[in-house]
């Protein structure tokens, strides 16, 4: 019964948002409540929802101040030189713009934080896409694919979860996976190249640089009065320090962004009225994203609290025949795509992976090999409606969540398969156990 309810709830939710019958915000709240009532969990709904919201509260705080921080940096003009440089390099060639988007996203997403990557990359590339006439879906797709591969770094989250769940060293998981990740990077660059060629054929090569554009006047800031060109070096140093402390893990992410936002606000806008204006200018985007995060907390809280996640995991594991036991590493890599799409990383890595790893150990497949296989599905995971930062990306890009999923999902699966194939060819985890 719980298995049926769990899958029915997820499928209903996906259907409603992909067919645009409900917004993601409303569906995340209403759908799980209705299914919990139908399942007879009425007395426990309140505590379950509150627990889910509490778990996501730090993420909500982090995203709120991260949005405000990078909004300040954009307003002040920190990223203007980068945008001007990219414009000079790509000119009006859609092929260069497409490949440049992928390269920029791969570099920026090295910090492992999706929200930061999306804000920087969209701020840098969206003006180019708008000016040339390219579809922003291509931009959003390439950015999230790059983020999916870079999310496999130890500080990205999934690798650390797999390591702690199976009690192995994160470096033993990550370092051998680097060549497979590079295969995923090559796949992303090829996808960018193909879309760039298609857009070049559709739009032609526009000669924007030099003759038609004065690059010195280009800015991603929408508020000319808020620009602070004299403080660009300070803002750059502050952002660099923020990224370094973020990677080093000196403080929790919410605290880091709160402190950095406070410093940036005081230095760039010392006047109290200016500070109020900057916060008010971005309150709408902050409210939209944070609201979705807490709504997702209700969804995950009910999904976990009712036991639906556990039931779904056990039922899916039960359908794997014993003859497939030696292939559990490959099976784990394959199921990591749908599993991490329909449930949180925590649910997969702490709930499903230990069960799979225990079963695989009877066939001679080590825990570290299972951990490596388990992170293959991350490019697909980021397209899940349960990933809060993805809502930020589609909001910044100005596209619908369902459109983004339909456009990108097939490429995300392809990138995952490329990573898995490379891992198998290099012996990073086995195709089958000979034990």
MIMAR-475945 format. One record per residue (C-alpha): residue in three letters; x, y, z. Coordinates in nm, 4 decimals, always signed. Example, Ala and Ser with C-alpha at 12.3 -4.5 7.8 and 13.67 -1.06 7.14 Angstrom:
<drenbas>
    r        px        py        pz
  ALA   +1.2300   -0.4500   +0.7800
  SER   +1.3670   -0.1060   +0.7140
</drenbas>
This chain:
<drenbas>
    r        px        py        pz
  UNK   +0.0000   +0.0000   +0.0000
  UNK   +0.2786   +0.2441   +0.0928
  UNK   +0.4681   +0.1555   -0.2247
  UNK   +0.1601   +0.2251   -0.4353
  UNK   +0.0939   +0.5529   -0.2540
  UNK   +0.4553   +0.6642   -0.2914
  UNK   +0.4834   +0.6025   -0.6627
  UNK   +0.1316   +0.7355   -0.7250
  UNK   +0.2139   +1.0551   -0.5350
  UNK   +0.5377   +1.1169   -0.7257
  UNK   +0.3799   +1.0379   -1.0626
  UNK   +0.0784   +1.2601   -0.9873
  UNK   +0.3062   +1.5443   -0.8835
  UNK   +0.5203   +1.5105   -1.1973
  UNK   +0.2122   +1.4942   -1.4193
  UNK   +0.0596   +1.8070   -1.2678
  UNK   +0.3672   +2.0248   -1.3014
  UNK   +0.4796   +1.8950   -1.6419
  UNK   +0.1321   +1.9469   -1.7881
  UNK   +0.1169   +2.2886   -1.6185
  UNK   -0.2055   +2.2092   -1.4369
  UNK   -0.0504   +2.3301   -1.1108
  UNK   +0.2546   +2.5357   -1.0276
  UNK   +0.5385   +2.3521   -0.8559
  UNK   +0.4826   +2.5567   -0.5391
  UNK   +0.1185   +2.4519   -0.5027
  UNK   +0.1717   +2.0918   -0.6141
  UNK   +0.4547   +2.0382   -0.3637
  UNK   +0.2147   +2.1317   -0.0829
  UNK   -0.1245   +1.9969   -0.1901
  UNK   -0.0345   +1.6623   -0.3521
  UNK   +0.1505   +1.5034   -0.0566
  UNK   -0.1126   +1.6227   +0.1924
  UNK   -0.3919   +1.4614   -0.0110
  UNK   -0.2031   +1.1325   -0.0429
  UNK   -0.1150   +1.1329   +0.3277
  UNK   -0.4834   +1.1832   +0.4164
  UNK   -0.5824   +0.9053   +0.1782
  UNK   -0.3249   +0.6764   +0.3411
  UNK   -0.4660   +0.7371   +0.6879
  UNK   -0.1813   +0.9510   +0.8240
  UNK   -0.3961   +1.2514   +0.9229
  UNK   -0.2830   +1.2624   +1.2903
  UNK   +0.0856   +1.2666   +1.1900
  UNK   +0.0729   +1.5069   +0.8957
  UNK   +0.1646   +1.8161   +1.0999
  UNK   +0.4814   +1.6761   +1.2620
  UNK   +0.5926   +1.5168   +0.9345
  UNK   +0.5591   +1.8429   +0.7422
  UNK   +0.7338   +2.0386   +1.0155
  UNK   +1.0221   +1.7911   +1.0212
  UNK   +1.0638   +1.8186   +0.6448
  UNK   +1.0602   +2.1984   +0.6594
  UNK   +1.3107   +2.1967   +0.9471
  UNK   +1.5538   +1.9789   +0.7508
  UNK   +1.5444   +2.2166   +0.4549
  UNK   +1.5591   +2.5350   +0.6647
  UNK   +1.9402   +2.5684   +0.6396
  UNK   +1.9138   +2.5313   +0.2613
  UNK   +1.6474   +2.7993   +0.2534
  UNK   +1.8613   +3.0372   +0.4574
  UNK   +2.1673   +2.9663   +0.2438
  UNK   +1.9825   +3.0264   -0.0825
  UNK   +1.8171   +3.3420   +0.0470
  UNK   +2.1459   +3.5065   +0.1386
  UNK   +2.3281   +3.3570   -0.1614
  UNK   +2.0726   +3.5155   -0.3939
  UNK   +2.1032   +3.8478   -0.2146
  UNK   +2.4828   +3.8317   -0.2119
  UNK   +2.5236   +3.7590   -0.5818
  UNK   +2.2457   +4.0031   -0.6656
  UNK   +2.4550   +4.2691   -0.4942
  UNK   +2.7614   +4.1598   -0.6887
  UNK   +2.5679   +4.1759   -1.0150
  UNK   +2.4209   +4.5163   -0.9260
  UNK   +2.7634   +4.6510   -0.8353
  UNK   +2.9048   +4.5397   -1.1721
  UNK   +3.1453   +4.2680   -1.0540
  UNK   +3.0705   +4.0379   -1.3466
  UNK   +3.0639   +4.3078   -1.6144
  UNK   +3.4307   +4.2618   -1.7176
  UNK   +3.3778   +3.8854   -1.7561
  UNK   +3.0699   +3.9381   -1.9729
  UNK   +3.2565   +4.1916   -2.1897
  UNK   +3.5443   +3.9482   -2.2323
  UNK   +3.3119   +3.6648   -2.3297
  UNK   +3.1352   +3.8939   -2.5764
  UNK   +3.4654   +3.9802   -2.7381
  UNK   +3.5601   +3.6130   -2.7658
  UNK   +3.2320   +3.4664   -2.8880
  UNK   +3.1224   +3.7709   -3.0880
  UNK   +2.7893   +3.6801   -3.2465
  UNK   +2.8640   +3.3149   -3.3193
  UNK   +2.6005   +3.0855   -3.1635
  UNK   +2.8480   +2.7942   -3.1727
  UNK   +3.1001   +2.9821   -2.9590
  UNK   +2.8247   +3.1027   -2.7267
  UNK   +2.6983   +2.7481   -2.6736
  UNK   +3.0409   +2.5963   -2.6097
  UNK   +3.1380   +2.8991   -2.4000
  UNK   +2.8320   +2.8414   -2.1803
  UNK   +2.9385   +2.4825   -2.1108
  UNK   +3.2992   +2.5793   -2.0353
  UNK   +3.1972   +2.8643   -1.8068
  UNK   +2.9518   +2.6405   -1.6174
  UNK   +3.2114   +2.3649   -1.5755
  UNK   +3.4613   +2.6090   -1.4270
  UNK   +3.2196   +2.7967   -1.2025
  UNK   +3.0533   +2.4785   -1.0724
  UNK   +3.3846   +2.3562   -0.9335
  UNK   +3.2783   +2.5091   -0.6020
  UNK   +3.0049   +2.2447   -0.5791
  UNK   +2.7268   +2.4932   -0.5090
  UNK   +2.4496   +2.4860   -0.7672
  UNK   +2.2847   +2.8137   -0.6712
  UNK   +2.6126   +3.0049   -0.7035
  UNK   +2.6838   +2.8452   -1.0409
  UNK   +2.3409   +2.9276   -1.1777
  UNK   +2.3476   +3.2902   -1.0698
  UNK   +2.6939   +3.3597   -1.2107
  UNK   +2.6469   +3.1697   -1.5380
  UNK   +2.2998   +3.3040   -1.6144
  UNK   +2.4123   +3.6584   -1.5334
  UNK   +2.7042   +3.6197   -1.7730
  UNK   +2.5349   +3.4342   -2.0582
  UNK   +2.1668   +3.5351   -2.0686
  UNK   +2.2415   +3.8790   -2.2220
  UNK   +2.4270   +3.7004   -2.5036
  UNK   +2.1425   +3.4580   -2.5671
  UNK   +1.8882   +3.7394   -2.5675
  UNK   +2.0970   +3.9574   -2.7969
  UNK   +2.1642   +3.6793   -3.0471
  UNK   +1.8173   +3.5239   -3.0281
  UNK   +1.9237   +3.1821   -2.8972
  UNK   +1.6876   +2.9772   -2.6821
  UNK   +1.7541   +3.0137   -2.3076
  UNK   +1.6597   +2.6451   -2.2713
  UNK   +1.9936   +2.5569   -2.4303
  UNK   +2.1744   +2.7757   -2.1784
  UNK   +1.9884   +2.6292   -1.8802
  UNK   +2.0383   +2.2749   -2.0089
  UNK   +2.4137   +2.3108   -2.0565
  UNK   +2.4575   +2.4800   -1.7198
  UNK   +2.2714   +2.2100   -1.5266
  UNK   +2.4494   +1.9283   -1.7136
  UNK   +2.7844   +2.0792   -1.6174
  UNK   +2.6648   +2.1190   -1.2603
  UNK   +2.5569   +1.7542   -1.2540
  UNK   +2.9040   +1.6284   -1.3414
  UNK   +3.0798   +1.8674   -1.1045
  UNK   +2.8337   +1.7689   -0.8304
  UNK   +3.0294   +1.4425   -0.8101
  UNK   +3.3193   +1.6200   -0.6367
  UNK   +3.3581   +1.5371   -0.2646
  UNK   +3.2360   +1.8828   -0.1643
  UNK   +2.9370   +1.8578   -0.3979
  UNK   +2.7462   +1.6344   -0.1565
  UNK   +2.6670   +1.2929   -0.3090
  UNK   +3.0220   +1.1580   -0.2796
  UNK   +3.0359   +1.2564   +0.0869
  UNK   +2.6980   +1.0920   +0.1475
  UNK   +2.8047   +0.7700   -0.0246
  UNK   +3.1310   +0.7650   +0.1694
  UNK   +2.9624   +0.8116   +0.5051
  UNK   +2.6845   +0.5620   +0.4290
  UNK   +2.9323   +0.2881   +0.3319
  UNK   +3.2167   +0.3967   +0.5642
  UNK   +3.4773   +0.4515   +0.2926
  UNK   +3.7175   +0.7387   +0.2226
  UNK   +3.5687   +1.0071   -0.0096
  UNK   +3.9001   +1.0387   -0.1936
  UNK   +3.8876   +0.6647   -0.2733
  UNK   +3.5580   +0.7282   -0.4454
  UNK   +3.6365   +1.0553   -0.6193
  UNK   +3.9954   +1.0259   -0.7455
  UNK   +3.9393   +0.7092   -0.9534
  UNK   +3.6169   +0.8623   -1.0908
  UNK   +3.7953   +1.1678   -1.2363
  UNK   +3.8611   +1.0043   -1.5792
  UNK   +3.4944   +0.8996   -1.6004
  UNK   +3.3888   +1.2512   -1.5079
  UNK   +3.6099   +1.3813   -1.7892
  UNK   +3.4169   +1.1557   -2.0270
  UNK   +3.1016   +1.3276   -1.9053
  UNK   +3.2631   +1.6667   -1.9660
  UNK   +3.3494   +1.5664   -2.3241
  UNK   +2.9888   +1.4572   -2.3771
  UNK   +2.8620   +1.7951   -2.2530
  UNK   +3.0988   +1.9829   -2.4834
  UNK   +2.9799   +1.7716   -2.7774
  UNK   +2.6176   +1.8464   -2.6902
  UNK   +2.7045   +2.2174   -2.6724
  UNK   +2.8804   +2.1907   -3.0098
  UNK   +2.5815   +2.0206   -3.1740
  UNK   +2.3342   +2.2770   -3.0428
  UNK   +2.5711   +2.5568   -3.1384
  UNK   +2.5915   +2.4242   -3.4946
  UNK   +2.2135   +2.3994   -3.5112
  UNK   +2.1626   +2.7519   -3.3787
  UNK   +2.4293   +2.8871   -3.6134
  UNK   +2.2422   +2.7311   -3.9074
  UNK   +1.9155   +2.8796   -3.7812
  UNK   +2.0358   +3.2274   -3.6874
  UNK   +2.3576   +3.2740   -3.8779
  UNK   +2.6651   +3.4397   -3.7316
  UNK   +2.5860   +3.7878   -3.6098
  UNK   +2.8649   +4.0425   -3.6068
  UNK   +2.7979   +4.2028   -3.2702
  UNK   +3.1478   +4.2839   -3.1608
  UNK   +3.3445   +4.5881   -3.2579
  UNK   +3.1118   +4.7563   -3.5054
  UNK   +2.7754   +4.7331   -3.3324
  UNK   +2.8645   +4.7042   -2.9651
  UNK   +3.0659   +4.9267   -2.7398
  UNK   +3.1846   +4.6609   -2.4962
  UNK   +3.2839   +4.9186   -2.2370
  UNK   +2.9168   +5.0067   -2.1903
  UNK   +2.7846   +4.6528   -2.1478
  UNK   +2.6632   +4.5650   -1.8006
  UNK   +2.4545   +4.2873   -1.6503
  UNK   +2.3408   +4.5228   -1.3778
  UNK   +1.9839   +4.6416   -1.4220
  UNK   +2.0373   +4.9307   -1.1832
  UNK   +2.2872   +5.1884   -1.3129
  UNK   +2.2792   +5.3802   -0.9845
  UNK   +2.3849   +5.0668   -0.7966
  UNK   +2.7047   +5.0076   -0.9941
  UNK   +3.0290   +5.0380   -0.7982
  UNK   +3.3142   +5.0123   -1.0551
  UNK   +3.5690   +5.1493   -0.8065
  UNK   +3.4955   +4.8619   -0.5684
  UNK   +3.5332   +4.5844   -0.8250
  UNK   +3.8631   +4.4632   -0.6807
  UNK   +3.7229   +4.4531   -0.3290
  UNK   +3.4123   +4.2702   -0.4445
  UNK   +3.6224   +4.0275   -0.6449
  UNK   +3.8471   +3.9591   -0.3456
  UNK   +3.5469   +3.9136   -0.1164
  UNK   +3.3840   +3.6694   -0.3596
  UNK   +3.7103   +3.4778   -0.4018
  UNK   +3.7498   +3.4560   -0.0240
  UNK   +3.3893   +3.3376   +0.0026
  UNK   +3.4513   +3.0601   -0.2506
  UNK   +3.7730   +2.9530   -0.0756
  UNK   +3.6092   +2.9340   +0.2659
  UNK   +3.3119   +2.7571   +0.1085
  UNK   +3.5341   +2.4862   -0.0430
  UNK   +3.7431   +2.4603   +0.2749
  UNK   +3.4268   +2.4243   +0.4810
  UNK   +3.5420   +2.6691   +0.7477
  UNK   +3.1835   +2.7605   +0.8325
  UNK   +2.8392   +2.6280   +0.7381
  UNK   +2.7162   +2.7620   +0.4030
  UNK   +2.4247   +2.9620   +0.5464
  UNK   +2.6596   +3.1413   +0.7880
  UNK   +2.9187   +3.2102   +0.5163
  UNK   +2.6656   +3.3769   +0.2890
  UNK   +2.5084   +3.5734   +0.5724
  UNK   +2.8490   +3.7135   +0.6730
  UNK   +2.9582   +3.7824   +0.3134
  UNK   +2.6271   +3.9526   +0.2348
  UNK   +2.6598   +4.1766   +0.5406
  UNK   +3.0157   +4.2806   +0.4508
  UNK   +2.9245   +4.3444   +0.0870
  UNK   +2.6220   +4.5526   +0.1827
  UNK   +2.8113   +4.7705   +0.4311
  UNK   +3.1027   +4.8404   +0.1960
  UNK   +2.9083   +4.8905   -0.1270
  UNK   +2.5975   +5.0588   +0.0117
  UNK   +2.6725   +5.2237   +0.3464
  UNK   +2.3541   +5.4314   +0.3348
  UNK   +2.0605   +5.2651   +0.5096
  UNK   +1.8164   +5.3643   +0.2348
  UNK   +2.0448   +5.2162   -0.0307
  UNK   +2.0514   +4.8899   +0.1620
  UNK   +1.6715   +4.8826   +0.1805
  UNK   +1.6498   +4.9525   -0.1932
  UNK   +1.8838   +4.6655   -0.2798
  UNK   +1.6947   +4.4154   -0.0651
  UNK   +1.3597   +4.5347   -0.2006
  UNK   +1.4844   +4.5044   -0.5587
  UNK   +1.5462   +4.1330   -0.5178
  UNK   +1.2789   +4.0400   -0.2644
  UNK   +1.0571   +3.8864   -0.5327
  UNK   +1.3149   +3.6346   -0.6563
  UNK   +1.4158   +3.5504   -0.2999
  UNK   +1.0561   +3.4871   -0.1938
  UNK   +0.9850   +3.2687   -0.4979
  UNK   +1.2845   +3.0420   -0.4421
  UNK   +1.2636   +3.0166   -0.0628
  UNK   +0.8901   +2.9486   -0.0845
  UNK   +0.9548   +2.6552   -0.3161
  UNK   +1.2207   +2.5195   -0.0818
  UNK   +0.9872   +2.5068   +0.2157
  UNK   +0.7113   +2.3621   -0.0019
  UNK   +0.9564   +2.0875   -0.1044
  UNK   +1.0123   +2.0311   +0.2681
  UNK   +0.6456   +1.9365   +0.3044
  UNK   +0.6750   +1.6947   +0.0122
  UNK   +0.9892   +1.5212   +0.1394
  UNK   +0.8683   +1.5267   +0.4988
  UNK   +0.5503   +1.3371   +0.4129
  UNK   +0.7318   +1.1064   +0.1693
  UNK   +0.9784   +1.0062   +0.4422
  UNK   +0.7547   +1.0300   +0.7474
  UNK   +0.4869   +0.7996   +0.6086
  UNK   +0.7460   +0.5361   +0.5188
  UNK   +0.6715   +0.5658   +0.1466
  UNK   +1.0409   +0.6087   +0.0586
  UNK   +1.1397   +0.2914   +0.2447
  UNK   +0.8566   +0.0951   +0.0885
  UNK   +0.9463   +0.2189   -0.2605
  UNK   +1.3119   +0.1233   -0.2089
  UNK   +1.2351   -0.2280   -0.0829
  UNK   +0.9859   -0.2990   -0.3571
  UNK   +1.2292   -0.1921   -0.6273
  UNK   +1.5092   -0.3991   -0.4739
  UNK   +1.2794   -0.7017   -0.4537
  UNK   +1.2318   -0.7128   -0.8301
  UNK   +1.6051   -0.7676   -0.8945
  UNK   +1.6499   -1.1435   -0.9636
  UNK   +1.9305   -1.3314   -0.7894
  UNK   +2.0957   -1.3985   -1.1263
  UNK   +2.1603   -1.0258   -1.1576
  UNK   +2.3558   -1.0154   -0.8302
  UNK   +2.7000   -1.0088   -0.9965
  UNK   +2.5857   -0.7050   -1.1972
  UNK   +2.4811   -0.4987   -0.8958
  UNK   +2.7443   -0.2286   -0.9555
  UNK   +2.6067   -0.1581   -1.3037
  UNK   +2.2498   -0.1903   -1.1767
  UNK   +2.3295   +0.0641   -0.9030
  UNK   +2.4721   +0.3055   -1.1608
  UNK   +2.1599   +0.2687   -1.3747
  UNK   +1.9041   +0.2953   -1.0936
  UNK   +2.0868   +0.5939   -0.9442
  UNK   +1.9283   +0.7974   -1.2242
  UNK   +1.5578   +0.7314   -1.1485
  UNK   +1.6139   +0.6799   -0.7752
  UNK   +1.7826   +1.0155   -0.7187
  UNK   +1.5275   +1.1790   -0.9486
  UNK   +1.2261   +1.0594   -0.7507
  UNK   +1.3777   +1.0879   -0.4041
  UNK   +1.6334   +1.3005   -0.2267
  UNK   +2.0043   +1.2196   -0.2236
  UNK   +1.9745   +1.1498   +0.1480
  UNK   +1.7015   +0.8920   +0.0907
  UNK   +1.9006   +0.7172   -0.1798
  UNK   +2.2449   +0.7209   -0.0219
  UNK   +2.1380   +0.6459   +0.3334
  UNK   +1.8345   +0.4289   +0.2594
  UNK   +1.8878   +0.2402   -0.0671
  UNK   +2.2652   +0.2307   -0.1200
  UNK   +2.3549   +0.0417   +0.2022
  UNK   +2.1042   -0.2311   +0.1102
  UNK   +2.2460   -0.2576   -0.2425
  UNK   +2.6034   -0.2587   -0.1126
  UNK   +2.5270   -0.5314   +0.1406
  UNK   +2.3781   -0.7483   -0.1310
  UNK   +2.6710   -0.6767   -0.3653
  UNK   +2.9259   -0.7770   -0.1009
  UNK   +2.8073   -1.1385   -0.1310
  UNK   +2.9190   -1.1318   -0.4928
  UNK   +3.2636   -0.9827   -0.4256
  UNK   +3.1798   -0.6239   -0.5200
  UNK   +3.3433   -0.3869   -0.2725
  UNK   +3.1728   -0.1010   -0.0931
  UNK   +3.3937   +0.1608   -0.2615
  UNK   +3.3017   +0.0250   -0.6068
  UNK   +2.9348   +0.0478   -0.5193
  UNK   +2.9880   +0.4025   -0.3930
  UNK   +3.1488   +0.5028   -0.7226
  UNK   +2.8621   +0.3508   -0.9182
  UNK   +2.6054   +0.5269   -0.7007
  UNK   +2.7141   +0.8793   -0.8000
  UNK   +2.6807   +0.8213   -1.1755
  UNK   +2.3214   +0.9485   -1.1842
  UNK   +2.3878   +1.3006   -1.0563
  UNK   +2.3288   +1.4825   -1.3900
  UNK   +1.9747   +1.3369   -1.3862
  UNK   +1.9303   +1.4070   -1.0152
  UNK   +1.9628   +1.7823   -1.0609
  UNK   +1.6547   +1.7805   -1.2855
  UNK   +1.4436   +1.6436   -1.0004
  UNK   +1.1647   +1.8728   -0.8739
  UNK   +1.2985   +1.7980   -0.5250
  UNK   +1.6224   +1.9924   -0.5915
  UNK   +1.5594   +2.3498   -0.4716
  UNK   +1.8400   +2.5176   -0.6669
  UNK   +1.6945   +2.3979   -0.9984
  UNK   +1.3962   +2.6278   -0.9423
  UNK   +1.6438   +2.9132   -0.9120
  UNK   +1.7976   +2.8254   -1.2487
  UNK   +1.4674   +2.8179   -1.4363
  UNK   +1.3564   +3.1398   -1.2657
  UNK   +1.6744   +3.3210   -1.3631
  UNK   +1.6581   +3.1855   -1.7189
  UNK   +1.2906   +3.2792   -1.7515
  UNK   +1.1725   +2.9329   -1.8608
  UNK   +0.9167   +2.6832   -1.7287
  UNK   +1.0332   +2.3965   -1.5076
  UNK   +0.8518   +2.1369   -1.7182
  UNK   +1.0013   +2.2735   -2.0413
  UNK   +1.3465   +2.2574   -1.8846
  UNK   +1.2957   +1.8920   -1.7867
  UNK   +1.1633   +1.7881   -2.1275
  UNK   +1.4524   +1.9594   -2.3037
  UNK   +1.7385   +1.8435   -2.0805
  UNK   +1.6442   +1.5007   -1.9418
  UNK   +1.7475   +1.2997   -2.2497
  UNK   +2.0892   +1.4674   -2.2542
  UNK   +2.1333   +1.4132   -1.8814
  UNK   +2.0701   +1.0404   -1.9286
  UNK   +2.3210   +1.0359   -2.2159
  UNK   +2.5887   +1.2056   -2.0034
  UNK   +2.5270   +0.9535   -1.7226
  UNK   +2.5639   +0.6641   -1.9655
  UNK   +2.8902   +0.8099   -2.0984
  UNK   +3.0259   +0.8357   -1.7436
  UNK   +2.9161   +0.4784   -1.6674
  UNK   +3.0680   +0.3402   -1.9892
  UNK   +3.3989   +0.5149   -1.9227
  UNK   +3.4012   +0.3847   -1.5645
  UNK   +3.3416   +0.0290   -1.6857
  UNK   +3.6105   +0.0490   -1.9548
  UNK   +3.8631   +0.1809   -1.7016
  UNK   +3.7694   -0.0724   -1.4360
  UNK   +3.6567   +0.1927   -1.1891
  UNK   +3.3725   -0.0404   -1.0958
  UNK   +3.3074   -0.3845   -1.2486
  UNK   +3.0584   -0.4831   -1.5155
  UNK   +3.0065   -0.8091   -1.3274
  UNK   +3.1697   -0.9985   -1.0439
  UNK   +3.3481   -1.3241   -1.1195
  UNK   +3.3307   -1.4410   -0.7572
</drenbas>
